[in-house]
């Protein structure tokens, strides 16, 4: 399935990515960068995405701690698998 750039949200920020994943924003893929130690997290755009990102950076969003920890674990597993097999 092909998507154009205005249907995607990309970030290199691991903590923001954990928060978005815990907020049930769909992670589509990981993309390489010029730095082999870093990746770009590619999320599907969602109507609430901009509000979530702004809330994250302004520290006004709240999320259940276990949801956040689970999202962090899942994202670390995906990241390590990606880096191992790229």
DSSP file (Angstrom, degrees, kcal/mol; ACC not computed):
  #  RESIDUE AA STRUCTURE BP1 BP2  ACC     N-H-->O    O-->H-N    N-H-->O    O-->H-N    TCO  KAPPA ALPHA  PHI   PSI    X-CA   Y-CA   Z-CA
    1    1 A X              0   0    0      0, 0.0     2,-0.3     0, 0.0     0, 0.0   0.000 360.0 360.0 360.0 125.1    0.0    0.0    0.0
    2    2 A X        -     0   0    0      0, 0.0     2,-0.4     0, 0.0     0, 0.0  -0.700 360.0-174.1 -93.4 139.8    1.5    3.3   -1.1
    3    3 A X        -     0   0    0     -2,-0.3     2,-0.2     2,-0.0     5,-0.0  -0.986  18.1-132.6-131.5 142.3    1.1    6.4    1.0
    4    4 A X    >   -     0   0    0     -2,-0.4     3,-2.1     1,-0.1     4,-0.2  -0.480  35.9 -98.5 -89.1 169.9    2.1   10.0    0.2
    5    5 A X  G >  S+     0   0    0      1,-0.3     3,-1.4     2,-0.2    -1,-0.1   0.753 118.5  63.0 -62.8 -27.0    4.1   12.1    2.7
    6    6 A X  G 3  S+     0   0    0      1,-0.3    -1,-0.3     3,-0.0     3,-0.0   0.515 100.7  55.3 -79.2   0.8    1.0   14.0    3.9
    7    7 A X  G <  S+     0   0    0     -3,-2.1    38,-2.6    37,-0.0     2,-0.3   0.332 104.0  70.5-102.8   3.5   -0.3   10.7    5.3
    8    8 A X  E <   -A   44   0A   0     -3,-1.4     2,-0.4    36,-0.2    36,-0.2  -0.873  59.5-159.0-123.1 151.7    2.8   10.0    7.3
    9    9 A X  E     -A   43   0A   0     34,-2.6    34,-3.5    -2,-0.3     2,-0.4  -0.998  17.2-168.3-127.0 127.6    4.5   11.5   10.4
   10   10 A X  E     +A   42   0A   0     -2,-0.4     2,-0.3    32,-0.2    32,-0.2  -0.923  12.6 161.1-120.3 141.2    8.2   10.9   10.8
   11   11 A X  E     -A   41   0A   0     30,-1.9    30,-3.4    -2,-0.4    -2,-0.0  -0.989  34.2-154.3-151.0 152.9   10.4   11.5   13.9
   12   12 A X        +     0   0    0     -2,-0.3     2,-0.6    28,-0.2    27,-0.2   0.421  65.8 112.3-100.8  -3.4   13.8   10.4   15.2
   13   13 A X     >  -     0   0    0      1,-0.2     4,-2.0    28,-0.1     5,-0.1  -0.608  51.1-164.1 -79.6 115.2   12.7   10.9   18.8
   14   14 A X  H  > S+     0   0    0     -2,-0.6     4,-2.3     2,-0.2    -1,-0.2   0.914  87.9  49.0 -64.9 -45.1   12.5    7.6   20.7
   15   15 A X  H  > S+     0   0    0      1,-0.2     4,-2.3     2,-0.2    -1,-0.2   0.900 111.6  48.5 -65.8 -41.2   10.5    9.0   23.6
   16   16 A X  H  > S+     0   0    0      2,-0.2     4,-2.7     1,-0.2    -1,-0.2   0.907 111.0  52.4 -62.5 -40.9    7.9   10.7   21.4
   17   17 A X  H  X S+     0   0    0     -4,-2.0     4,-2.5     2,-0.2    -2,-0.2   0.896 108.2  50.0 -62.8 -40.9    7.6    7.5   19.4
   18   18 A X  H  X S+     0   0    0     -4,-2.3     4,-2.6     2,-0.2    -1,-0.2   0.930 111.7  49.1 -61.0 -45.3    7.0    5.5   22.5
   19   19 A X  H  X S+     0   0    0     -4,-2.3     4,-1.4     2,-0.2    -2,-0.2   0.919 112.1  47.5 -61.4 -45.1    4.3    8.0   23.6
   20   20 A X  H  <>S+     0   0    0     -4,-2.7     5,-2.5     2,-0.2    -1,-0.2   0.913 112.2  49.5 -64.4 -42.4    2.6    7.9   20.1
   21   21 A X  H ><5S+     0   0    0     -4,-2.5     3,-1.6     1,-0.2    -1,-0.2   0.916 111.0  49.4 -62.7 -42.5    2.7    4.1   20.1
   22   22 A X  H 3<5S+     0   0    0     -4,-2.6    -1,-0.2     1,-0.3    -2,-0.2   0.761 105.8  58.3 -66.5 -24.5    1.2    4.0   23.6
   23   23 A X  T 3<5S-     0   0    0     -4,-1.4    -1,-0.3    -5,-0.2    -2,-0.2   0.270 123.6-107.8 -88.2  10.4   -1.5    6.5   22.3
   24   24 A X  T < 5 +     0   0    0     -3,-1.6     2,-0.5     1,-0.3    -3,-0.2   0.782  66.8 151.5  68.7  31.0   -2.4    3.9   19.7
   25   25 A X      < -     0   0    0     -5,-2.5     2,-0.4    -6,-0.1    -1,-0.3  -0.828  52.5-112.1 -87.8 130.6   -0.9    5.7   16.7
   26   26 A X        -     0   0    0     -2,-0.5    18,-2.6    18,-0.1     2,-0.6  -0.484  20.4-144.8 -74.8 120.7    0.0    3.1   14.2
   27   27 A X  E     -B   43   0A   0     -2,-0.4    16,-0.3    16,-0.2     3,-0.1  -0.755  18.2-177.8 -81.9 118.7    3.8    2.7   13.6
   28   28 A X  E     -     0   0A   0     14,-2.8     2,-0.3    -2,-0.6    15,-0.2   0.888  52.5 -38.1 -87.0 -43.3    4.2    1.8    9.9
   29   29 A X  E     -B   42   0A   0     13,-1.5    13,-2.8     2,-0.0     2,-0.4  -0.979  46.7-107.7-168.1 173.7    7.9    1.3    9.6
   30   30 A X  E     -B   41   0A   0     -2,-0.3     2,-0.4    11,-0.2    11,-0.2  -0.960  30.9-159.0-115.8 139.4   11.5    2.3   10.5
   31   31 A X  E     -B   40   0A   0      9,-2.6     9,-2.7    -2,-0.4     2,-0.0  -0.926  18.2-115.8-119.4 144.8   13.6    4.1    8.0
   32   32 A X  E     -B   39   0A   0     -2,-0.4     2,-0.2     7,-0.2     7,-0.2  -0.342  25.4-158.7 -72.7 158.7   17.4    4.3    7.9
   33   33 A X        -     0   0    0      5,-0.8     5,-0.1     2,-0.4    -1,-0.0  -0.705  38.3 -96.8-121.3 179.0   19.3    7.6    8.3
   34   34 A X  S    S+     0   0    0     -2,-0.2     2,-0.7     1,-0.1    -2,-0.0   0.762 112.5  73.9 -68.4 -24.0   22.9    8.5    7.3
   35   35 A X  S >  S-     0   0    0      1,-0.1     3,-2.2     2,-0.0    -2,-0.4  -0.829  77.9-150.4 -90.9 115.5   23.9    7.7   10.8
   36   36 A X  T 3  S+     0   0    0     -2,-0.7    -1,-0.1     1,-0.3    -2,-0.1   0.637  94.3  59.7 -64.7 -11.8   23.9    3.9   11.2
   37   37 A X  T 3  S+     0   0    0     -5,-0.0     2,-0.3     2,-0.0    -1,-0.3   0.471 102.3  62.5 -91.8  -2.3   23.0    4.3   15.0
   38   38 A X    <   -     0   0    0     -3,-2.2    -5,-0.8    -5,-0.1     2,-0.3  -0.876  57.6-172.7-126.1 154.9   19.7    6.2   14.3
   39   39 A X  E     - B   0  32A   0     -2,-0.3     2,-0.5   -27,-0.2    -7,-0.2  -0.902  24.8-120.7-135.1 166.5   16.4    5.5   12.5
   40   40 A X  E     - B   0  31A   0     -9,-2.7    -9,-2.6    -2,-0.3     2,-0.5  -0.954  23.1-141.0-108.3 128.0   13.4    7.4   11.6
   41   41 A X  E     -AB  11  30A   0    -30,-3.4   -30,-1.9    -2,-0.5     2,-0.6  -0.792  15.6-154.9 -89.2 125.9   10.1    6.2   13.1
   42   42 A X  E     -AB  10  29A   0    -13,-2.8   -14,-2.8    -2,-0.5   -13,-1.5  -0.907  14.5-176.9-110.1 117.7    7.3    6.4   10.5
   43   43 A X  E     -AB   9  27A   0    -34,-3.5   -34,-2.6    -2,-0.6     2,-0.3  -0.787  30.3-109.4-111.8 153.8    3.7    6.7   11.8
   44   44 A X  E     -A    8   0A   0    -18,-2.6   -36,-0.2    -2,-0.3   -18,-0.1  -0.633  42.2-108.9 -76.1 136.4    0.4    6.9   10.1
   45   45 A X        -     0   0    0    -38,-2.6     2,-0.3    -2,-0.3   -19,-0.1  -0.411  40.6-174.8 -65.7 144.3   -1.2   10.3   10.3
   46   46 A X    >   -     0   0    0     -2,-0.1     3,-2.0     1,-0.1     4,-0.4  -0.973  37.5-112.6-139.2 148.7   -4.2   10.4   12.6
   47   47 A X  T 3  S+     0   0    0     -2,-0.3     4,-0.3     1,-0.3     3,-0.2   0.819 119.0  43.7 -54.7 -31.3   -6.7   13.2   13.3
   48   48 A X  T 3> S+     0   0    0      1,-0.2     4,-2.4     2,-0.1    -1,-0.3   0.413  86.3  98.9 -93.7   3.5   -5.4   13.6   16.9
   49   49 A X  H <> S+     0   0    0     -3,-2.0     4,-2.7     1,-0.2     5,-0.2   0.915  81.0  48.2 -60.0 -48.5   -1.7   13.3   16.0
   50   50 A X  H  > S+     0   0    0     -4,-0.4     4,-2.5    -3,-0.2    -1,-0.2   0.909 113.1  48.8 -61.2 -41.9   -0.9   17.0   16.0
   51   51 A X  H  > S+     0   0    0     -4,-0.3     4,-2.4     2,-0.2    -1,-0.2   0.896 111.6  50.0 -64.0 -40.5   -2.6   17.5   19.4
   52   52 A X  H  X S+     0   0    0     -4,-2.4     4,-2.4     2,-0.2    -2,-0.2   0.926 111.8  47.3 -64.1 -44.7   -0.8   14.5   20.8
   53   53 A X  H  X S+     0   0    0     -4,-2.7     4,-2.3     2,-0.2     5,-0.2   0.932 113.9  47.0 -63.9 -46.0    2.6   15.8   19.7
   54   54 A X  H  X S+     0   0    0     -4,-2.5     4,-1.8    -5,-0.2    -1,-0.2   0.907 113.0  50.1 -62.1 -40.6    2.0   19.3   21.0
   55   55 A X  H  <>S+     0   0    0     -4,-2.4     5,-2.4    -5,-0.2     6,-1.1   0.864 108.6  52.8 -65.5 -36.4    0.8   17.8   24.3
   56   56 A X  H ><5S+     0   0    0     -4,-2.4     3,-0.9     1,-0.2    -2,-0.2   0.952 112.6  43.2 -62.1 -49.8    3.9   15.7   24.5
   57   57 A X  H 3<5S+     0   0    0     -4,-2.3    -2,-0.2     1,-0.2    -1,-0.2   0.771 116.6  46.9 -72.0 -24.9    6.2   18.6   24.1
   58   58 A X  T 3<5S-     0   0    0     -4,-1.8    -1,-0.2    -5,-0.2    -2,-0.2   0.429 108.1-125.3 -94.1   1.6    4.2   20.9   26.4
   59   59 A X  T < 5S+     0   0    0     -3,-0.9    -3,-0.2    -4,-0.5    -4,-0.1   0.828  78.1 117.9  61.1  34.4    4.0   18.1   29.0
   60   60 A X      < +     0   0    0     -5,-2.4     2,-0.3    -6,-0.2    -4,-0.2   0.459  45.4  93.3-109.9  -2.5    0.2   18.4   29.1
   61   61 A X        -     0   0    0     -6,-1.1     2,-0.4    -9,-0.1    -9,-0.0  -0.682  58.1-156.4 -90.6 144.9   -0.7   14.8   27.9
   62   62 A X        +     0   0    0     -2,-0.3     2,-0.3     2,-0.0    -2,-0.0  -0.948  14.2 174.2-120.4 143.1   -1.3   12.0   30.4
   63   63 A X        -     0   0    0     -2,-0.4     2,-0.2   -40,-0.0   -40,-0.1  -0.990  40.8 -93.6-145.8 150.7   -1.0    8.3   29.7
   64   64 A X     >  -     0   0    0     -2,-0.3     4,-2.0     1,-0.1     3,-0.4  -0.459  33.8-133.1 -65.6 131.6   -1.2    5.2   31.7
   65   65 A X  H  > S+     0   0    0      1,-0.2     4,-2.7     2,-0.2     5,-0.2   0.879 104.1  51.5 -55.8 -42.4    2.3    4.2   32.9
   66   66 A X  H  > S+     0   0    0      1,-0.2     4,-2.3     2,-0.2    -1,-0.2   0.857 107.8  52.8 -66.9 -33.2    1.9    0.5   31.9
   67   67 A X  H  > S+     0   0    0     -3,-0.4     4,-2.4     2,-0.2    -1,-0.2   0.922 111.5  46.8 -63.4 -43.6    0.8    1.5   28.4
   68   68 A X  H  X S+     0   0    0     -4,-2.0     4,-2.3     2,-0.2    -2,-0.2   0.920 112.8  48.2 -65.7 -44.6    3.9    3.7   28.1
   69   69 A X  H  X S+     0   0    0     -4,-2.7     4,-2.2     2,-0.2    -1,-0.2   0.890 112.3  49.4 -64.5 -39.0    6.3    1.0   29.4
   70   70 A X  H  X S+     0   0    0     -4,-2.3     4,-2.5     2,-0.2    -1,-0.2   0.914 110.6  49.8 -65.9 -42.5    4.7   -1.6   27.1
   71   71 A X  H  X S+     0   0    0     -4,-2.4     4,-2.6     1,-0.2    -2,-0.2   0.893 110.0  51.7 -62.5 -39.1    5.1    0.7   24.1
   72   72 A X  H  X S+     0   0    0     -4,-2.3     4,-2.4     2,-0.2    -2,-0.2   0.915 110.3  48.3 -63.3 -43.1    8.7    1.3   25.0
   73   73 A X  H  X S+     0   0    0     -4,-2.2     4,-2.2     2,-0.2    -2,-0.2   0.928 113.4  46.9 -62.6 -46.0    9.4   -2.5   25.3
   74   74 A X  H  X S+     0   0    0     -4,-2.5     4,-2.4     1,-0.2    -2,-0.2   0.915 113.2  48.6 -62.4 -44.4    7.7   -3.1   21.9
   75   75 A X  H  X S+     0   0    0     -4,-2.6     4,-2.6     2,-0.2    -1,-0.2   0.886 110.2  51.1 -67.1 -38.7    9.6   -0.2   20.2
   76   76 A X  H  X S+     0   0    0     -4,-2.4     4,-2.8     2,-0.2     5,-0.2   0.918 110.8  49.3 -63.0 -43.0   13.0   -1.4   21.6
   77   77 A X  H  X S+     0   0    0     -4,-2.2     4,-2.3     2,-0.2    -2,-0.2   0.930 113.4  46.1 -60.8 -45.1   12.3   -4.9   20.3
   78   78 A X  H  X S+     0   0    0     -4,-2.4     4,-2.4     2,-0.2    -2,-0.2   0.909 113.5  49.4 -65.3 -41.1   11.4   -3.6   16.9
   79   79 A X  H  X S+     0   0    0     -4,-2.6     4,-2.7     2,-0.2     5,-0.2   0.928 112.0  47.0 -63.8 -47.2   14.4   -1.2   16.8
   80   80 A X  H  X S+     0   0    0     -4,-2.8     4,-2.1     1,-0.2    -1,-0.2   0.893 112.9  49.6 -64.7 -39.3   16.9   -3.9   17.8
   81   81 A X  H  X S+     0   0    0     -4,-2.3     4,-2.1    -5,-0.2    -1,-0.2   0.915 111.9  49.2 -63.2 -42.8   15.4   -6.3   15.2
   82   82 A X  H  X S+     0   0    0     -4,-2.4     4,-0.7     1,-0.2    -2,-0.2   0.940 113.6  44.9 -62.1 -48.5   15.6   -3.6   12.6
   83   83 A X  H  < S+     0   0    0     -4,-2.7     3,-0.3     1,-0.2    -1,-0.2   0.833 113.2  51.8 -67.2 -31.9   19.2   -2.8   13.4
   84   84 A X  H  < S+     0   0    0     -4,-2.1    -1,-0.2    -5,-0.2    -2,-0.2   0.876 119.0  33.5 -70.3 -38.9   20.2   -6.4   13.6
   85   85 A X  H  <        0   0    0     -4,-2.1    -1,-0.2     1,-0.2    -2,-0.2   0.274 360.0 360.0-107.0  11.0   18.8   -7.4   10.2
   86   86 A X     <        0   0    0     -4,-0.7    -1,-0.2    -3,-0.3    -2,-0.1   0.518 360.0 360.0 -82.2 360.0   19.3   -4.3    8.1
